[in-house]
Amino acid sequence: MEHADIIKMISVVYRKTQMYLNLQTQDVGITSGQIPFIMITCERGAMQQHQFCDILDIDKSTVAKMLGKLELQGYVTRTPNPRDSRSIDVRPTEKAHAIYPMLRQIGEDWATTLTQDMTKIERAIFFEMLQKTGGRAMDYFDNIR
C-alpha cells in the first residue's frame, strides 16, 4: 500500500464507522457524535464540561452544543460548579446508564467486524498501532498551536 492510500483508508473507516453507529443507535434516538459523550460520562461519572475538550480533542463550543442536546434528551444533567462559577458539572442520568451496555456492545461488535480476518496477535498489534498513531496525530497539533 502506498503512503497516500492512508488518507483514503482513514476516511473510509471513519465514514463507515459513523454510518454503522448511526444505524445501530437509531432506535434510541442518538447519533454517532453523541456516543462518546454518553460513554465518557457513564465511565467517569460527574466531571467538568471543559474536560471533554481534552479527552475528545474538540473545541468548547462543539462540546457545549453536544452536551446541550444530550441534556434536552435526558442523557446528562449540567449544573454550575459550586466552587467555580465559570465551570459546569456534567453527570450521566439513569437514561444514559441504561443504554451504556448497549453502546459498549456496539463498539465491541464493530471492532470484531473490522478485525474478523485478523489473528489474535494481529488484532493486538492493530489496536496498539491505532492508539499510537492517534496519539501522534494529537501530539502533532499540540506542537503547532
Wavefront OBJ file of the C-alpha trace (Angstrom):
o trace
v 0.000 0.000 0.000
v 1.285 3.435 -0.860
v 1.503 6.043 1.897
v -1.002 8.242 0.050
v -3.615 5.497 0.490
v -3.677 6.125 4.238
v -5.800 9.245 3.765
v -8.365 7.326 1.776
v -8.427 4.364 4.181
v -8.794 6.550 7.281
v -11.623 8.413 5.564
v -13.415 5.187 4.630
v -13.087 3.674 8.123
v -14.281 6.916 9.734
v -17.303 7.340 7.441
v -18.349 3.693 7.634
v -17.960 3.728 11.423
v -20.254 6.761 11.680
v -22.785 5.051 9.415
v -22.650 1.855 11.476
v -23.073 3.703 14.770
v -25.982 5.771 13.436
v -27.698 2.636 12.180
v -27.202 0.771 15.467
v -28.458 3.646 17.651
v -31.337 4.964 15.557
v -33.917 3.240 17.795
v -32.733 5.177 20.876
v -32.532 8.482 19.012
v -28.855 9.285 19.398
v -26.203 9.889 16.787
v -22.658 8.668 16.380
v -21.357 12.017 17.615
v -23.246 11.708 20.905
v -21.991 8.220 21.746
v -18.538 9.216 23.080
v -20.115 11.813 25.396
v -22.538 9.300 26.895
v -19.838 6.672 27.283
v -17.376 9.072 28.910
v -19.919 10.376 31.428
v -21.016 6.855 32.328
v -17.415 5.717 32.768
v -16.187 8.760 34.687
v -19.305 9.960 36.481
v -19.522 13.644 37.366
v -16.965 15.776 35.586
v -16.473 19.314 34.386
v -17.690 20.184 30.903
v -14.314 21.530 29.764
v -12.704 18.116 30.368
v -14.482 16.778 27.265
v -12.375 19.185 25.173
v -9.178 17.477 26.306
v -10.497 13.919 26.227
v -12.087 14.161 22.768
v -9.768 16.869 21.411
v -12.631 19.114 20.281
v -13.441 22.773 20.865
v -15.547 24.231 23.684
v -18.460 25.308 21.500
v -18.873 21.826 19.984
v -18.782 20.271 23.462
v -21.363 22.758 24.758
v -23.711 22.122 21.800
v -23.442 18.347 22.075
v -23.981 18.312 25.839
v -26.901 20.717 25.431
v -28.584 18.277 23.054
v -27.882 15.349 25.376
v -29.318 17.311 28.298
v -32.514 18.009 26.324
v -32.762 14.303 25.501
v -32.329 13.371 29.168
v -28.924 11.659 28.953
v -26.944 14.139 31.074
v -27.529 16.887 33.591
v -25.482 20.069 33.656
v -25.206 22.289 36.701
v -22.973 25.197 37.668
v -19.933 24.085 39.629
v -20.413 25.332 43.223
v -16.664 26.008 43.631
v -16.121 27.735 40.275
v -18.963 29.736 38.737
v -17.265 29.662 35.310
v -17.344 25.864 35.218
v -20.213 23.455 34.509
v -20.515 20.000 36.047
v -21.870 17.194 33.846
v -23.412 14.000 35.194
v -24.903 10.970 33.436
v -28.561 10.198 34.086
v -30.193 6.822 34.590
v -31.224 7.010 30.931
v -27.539 7.215 29.952
v -26.600 4.355 32.265
v -29.430 2.280 30.783
v -28.011 2.454 27.233
v -24.336 2.313 28.205
v -24.068 -1.517 27.985
v -25.656 -1.416 24.532
v -23.155 1.230 23.369
v -20.223 -0.821 24.638
v -21.543 -3.880 22.827
v -21.998 -1.923 19.600
v -18.353 -0.817 19.828
v -17.153 -4.345 20.519
v -19.226 -5.767 17.653
v -17.829 -3.182 15.217
v -14.253 -3.852 16.324
v -14.872 -7.566 15.814
v -16.324 -6.935 12.361
v -13.368 -4.792 11.307
v -10.791 -7.272 12.559
v -12.552 -10.563 11.828
v -9.872 -11.835 9.448
v -7.012 -10.974 11.800
v -5.291 -13.323 14.199
v -5.342 -12.540 17.903
v -1.781 -11.202 17.645
v -2.626 -9.081 14.581
v -5.623 -7.600 16.445
v -3.471 -6.696 19.429
v -0.858 -5.077 17.191
v -3.544 -3.266 15.172
v -5.145 -1.710 18.267
v -1.741 -0.803 19.702
v -0.731 0.877 16.444
v -4.080 2.651 16.211
v -3.565 4.090 19.709
v -0.021 5.101 18.831
v -0.966 6.834 15.578
v -3.920 8.565 17.235
v -1.574 9.859 19.915
v 0.897 11.056 17.321
v -1.845 12.872 15.423
v -2.898 14.659 18.621
v 0.729 15.451 19.500
v 1.307 16.950 16.063
v -1.408 19.533 16.561
v -0.483 20.182 20.189
v 3.011 21.089 18.999
v 1.937 23.553 16.293
v -0.553 25.544 18.395
l 1 2 3 4 5 6 7 8 9 10 11 12 13 14 15 16 17 18 19 20 21 22 23 24 25 26 27 28 29 30 31 32 33 34 35 36 37 38 39 40 41 42 43 44 45 46 47 48 49 50 51 52 53 54 55 56 57 58 59 60 61 62 63 64 65 66 67 68 69 70 71 72 73 74 75 76 77 78 79 80 81 82 83 84 85 86 87 88 89 90 91 92 93 94 95 96 97 98 99 100 101 102 103 104 105 106 107 108 109 110 111 112 113 114 115 116 117 118 119 120 121 122 123 124 125 126 127 128 129 130 131 132 133 134 135 136 137 138 139 140 141 142 143 144 145
